[in-house]
Amino acid sequence: MTDAFTGNPAGNEDGILTAGRTAFVARKTNETDIELSFGIDGNGTSVIETKVPFLDHMLDLFTKHGQFNLKVQADGDVYIDDHHTVEDIGICLGQCLREALGDKRGIKRYSSVFIPMDEALAQVVIDISNRPHFEYRAEYPSQMVGTFSTEMVHEFLWKLALEARITLHVIVHYGKNTHHMIEAVFKALGRALDEATSIDPRVQGVPSTKGVL
């Protein structure tokens, strides 16, 4: 595997991709140009440039709290709005997650994590099921955080779940500050995904009576 940013072995120049479960994807459309490297077995290292500052912040939190490694370079038509860039990064991250998981042998598969952020409380529940499904329960006090529309949280998470082929439930139980509420979601997402993708030495093959995920 080579890193399209440098042509060197993927991630070796900055430690983004190391030994373990990793993937790289490039997606170029008339609306966005994205290159994304993702490592499940990382150390919380991120290099993120999306031209959407609030998304940069959320992806950095996701990476740190999930102990992943993530590199994102994105150029999109943000002069229109953030929609295409946020959606396509969700697509790319989901594709990388699915590829990095491989045959899913030995993973825990399930996780449920609550994360508080001051007055806000978010819950993320994951099943790495190979059945894409997304449930979202969140009501934010504000429609915007700076220049970022809260609608984009749904778009990102739904495309992530769809492309990764996971079942993802996100519930924001309460909160007063929209930034805090969304931050709790991304921290919980990182923690929950870390747990669901972790290897359990007791698991023989894949954790399913079907024998396949």
C-alpha positions, -999 to 999 in steps of 0.1 A, spaced: 0 0 0 13 35 -8 2 68 4 -12 90 -24 1 121 -6 37 112 -10 40 79 -30 58 64 0 46 34 19 13 44 34 17 66 64 53 60 70 63 96 66 41 108 95 31 77 114 -5 79 103 -6 43 90 14 18 109 13 -20 113 -22 -33 119 -56 -28 103 -53 1 79 -68 14 47 -65 43 22 -91 57 -1 -92 85 -27 -124 100 -39 -126 127 -66 -158 141 -80 -169 174 -95 -177 185 -60 -149 172 -38 -113 158 -40 -105 137 -9 -77 114 2 -81 96 35 -59 72 55 -72 54 85 -57 30 110 -78 12 136 -48 1 157 -33 35 162 -23 60 189 -46 89 184 -26 107 158 -44 129 133 -36 152 104 -68 168 92 -74 195 66 -110 196 53 -117 233 49 -145 228 74 -130 239 107 -157 225 130 -154 191 113 -116 192 117 -122 196 154 -147 168 156 -126 144 136 -96 152 158 -117 144 189 -129 112 173 -94 100 165 -79 109 199 -107 92 219 -108 61 197 -70 58 196 -71 56 158 -48 72 133 -64 94 107 -52 116 79 -77 136 58 -69 160 29 -101 174 14 -108 201 -11 -145 207 -18 -170 233 -30 -173 249 5 -180 282 -12 -215 267 -18 -218 251 16 -202 223 37 -226 196 26 -207 178 -2 -174 179 17 -188 166 50 -209 139 33 -180 126 11 -156 125 41 -182 103 58 -183 81 27 -145 78 26 -141 71 63 -168 44 62 -151 28 32 -118 28 50 -133 14 82 -149 -15 63 -116 -23 44 -94 -20 75 -117 -45 94 -110 -72 68 -129 -104 76 -137 -91 112 -123 -122 128 -119 -119 166 -136 -85 170 -159 -77 199 -185 -65 174 -208 -46 198 -204 -15 220 -224 10 239 -208 41 252 -221 72 271 -200 103 271 -207 135 291 -195 169 279 -203 193 307 -241 195 307 -245 174 276 -248 136 275 -245 115 243 -248 78 237 -234 58 207 -243 21 202 -226 1 175 -230 -33 159 -204 -42 132 -231 -62 115 -226 -59 78 -261 -45 78 -261 -8 74 -286 10 96 -287 44 113 -309 57 140 -304 93 152 -321 111 181 -308 146 187 -324 180 191 -300 209 192 -307 243 207 -290 260 177 -290 251 140 -255 264 136 -222 261 154 -202 290 139 -206 284 102 -213 247 106 -249 235 102 -260 209 127 -278 191 98 -243 180 87 -239 157 117 -267 135 105 -253 134 70 -218 125 81 -229 98 105 -254 82 81 -229 80 53 -203 65 76 -227 38 88 -238 31 52 -204 27 37 -189 9 67 -220 -14 67 -225 -10 105 -256 -5 126 -252 28 144 -275 44 169 -268 79 182 -288 94 210 -282 129 225 -300 125 258 -298 162 268 -278 193 267 -279 231 264 -249 240 244 -249 227 208 -211 225 205 -209 204 237 -237 181 225 -220 174 191 -186 171 207 -200 144 231 -213 125 200 -179 124 183 -161 114 214 -186 87 221 -183 75 185 -146 72 188 -148 53 221 -176 30 209 -159 22 176 -126 15 194 -144 -11 216 -164 -27 189 -134 -32 166 -111 -44 194 -99 -80 193 -112 -104 220 -89 -134 223 -119 -155 234 -136 -151 200 -131 -179 176 -136 -167 140 -163 -140 137 -188 -132 165 -219 -145 148 -238 -178 147 -240 -173 110 -203 -178 107 -199 -146 87 -202 -108 91 
